[in-house]
Structures are given as C-alpha cells and as structure tokens.
Amino acid sequence: MGRWPIKPTKVWEVYKEAVLDANRVVGLAISGDAQLVALASENISGPIHQVPLPGTNRVMDRGNSSHDLDITVHFVQPDEQELAAVSLERAGSSPWVLAVDDGPAASGEAVPLGPDSVRVSFKDTPEGWASVRAAVIDLADTASMSLARRYASFRPAVSRRVIEKTARQNAVVGAAFFFPGADMPVMTLNQIKMIFSLAAIHDQEISEDRALELAGTLGAGFGLRAIGRQVGAFVPGPGWIYKGVVGYSGTKALGEAALRYFRSGAVLTPERIVSEVRRLKR
C-alpha cells in the first residue's frame, strides 16, 4: 500500500471532524397545502411523522426540540405566498423554505427572503423536488451531511457537493504549489476527509477491513497524482494549469468511485479510478 504522505494523527483529526458533522441532529418540519404536504412526504425519505397542529396541515419530526437544527418547508399556492411568508416570520420558524407551486411557470429558482429563509419556485416533477431539496441543503449548510444521513433522498445531492467542493479545493492546491510533492499532503488529506464524509453521509461504519479498502483506493489516487506530475513535464503550456486539472479530475474520480462503493458495496480498484479520470477528461 505504500507509505502515506501525511501523519496518521492528521487522518484521525479529519475523521473526527467528518463524524462530528454527520452526527448533528437535523429535523424537518413540513407544512402548508395538504396535497403538497402529502407529495412532500413521498419525496422525502426519513424519520418524518404526522403531528396534528391546530389550524394547519403539518408534518414534522417528533422530539424536534432536541435537534441541533430544524428546517421548515412550507408549501403554498402562488396566491398564498405573501401571507405564508409573514406567518413564518412571525412564528420564528427560521430557517425556512417557502416552496411555491408555480406549475408550468416554475423556474426552480431560489430567491433569498432573509438571512435564513428562501422562496423556491417549483412544480411536482423530479426537477422541482430537486430544487426544493437544494434549498434545504443550502440552509442546512455545514449540517447538510447530517441531513443526508437521516434523509436518504438528500444523499445524492449532498454527496455531489462534497465531491465537487473537494475537487475544487485540490485544483487550487495543485495549481498553487510550485515545488514537486509539496501539494501531496494537503491534497491527500482533503481526499481522505472526502472519503470519510461520504461514508458518514451513507451511515457507513468504517471498520478495520473497510479502512484498508479505503486506504487502497487512496493509494491509487497517490499514484495518479505521481503519473500526472510526470506527464505534465511533457505537456506544453504552464505546468500549474495541468497540476490544477489533475488535482481536480483525480479527486473527482476518486469521489465518484467511492460514492459507487457506498451505494452498492462494490470494491474499489485503481482501474476503476483511472477509467473515471479518463471519462472526466473527455
């Protein structure tokens, strides 16, 4: 497997950080139009239970008072949105999403109404529900990993965000470090945190066997970086651009392969990662 380019204590630190983020308790409260509430319950998989509240059709987590964060999603028809926004503000329901059923005219656009509130134009389509989930994820911010861990319907979007964010970080790292090998510890640590985060999102325990599998995958990632650095010497143009591209594509390939692993249990191999890098670079 080779020698890791960073200290084990650093790996342990990012592991604890990922687990801490994932273990935050996030709850969802869904209210508003009865028909849309019923549809929302079908499109959000997680610990949601119906609790009758006077004068409302509302679905919410039981025991939400113990949550670290609660997000309200209120569904309305266009002619009800102004009154609903005022009511949510007065009720102190922040953070909240006002999901307006604009039907065929829906844009999927999320417009901030305040520091912890947003209006989403949506319709009852897969794309429409994706826009609602995206708005909830934005409000959850650093707690989005915990949100995805409890509500499976959020996992794909949160996982993609983790992968994309890490890939962009490593693109910057690859382009910023001029001395050969100086970028390796930072880039590797980012990749390790990404793997731990994806595991936590999918509620996966990192056992000793699984840790060895992940280490093997990361080892393949190190090899790709070394190959990329060698090839970069023969590529015309500024080397820092190529290093940034390799940092981005290699990290994204690793994340995609790990995501497939946590979804299906498939064993990761260097060949799969190389194949993914080639696909991303087409």
Secondary structure by P-SEA (a helix, b strand, c coil): cccccccaaaaaaaaaaaaaaaabbbbbbbbccaaaaaaaaaacccbbbbbbccccccccccccccccbbbbbbbbcccaaaaaaaaaaaacccccccccccccccccbbbbcccccccccccccaaaaaaaaaaaaaaaccaaaaaaaacccaaaaaaaaaaaaaaaaaaaaaacccccccaaaaaaaaaaaaaaaaaaaacccccaaaaaaaaaaaaaaaaaaaaaaaaaaaccccaaaaaaaaaaaaaaaaaaaaaaaaaccccccaaaaaaaaaaaac
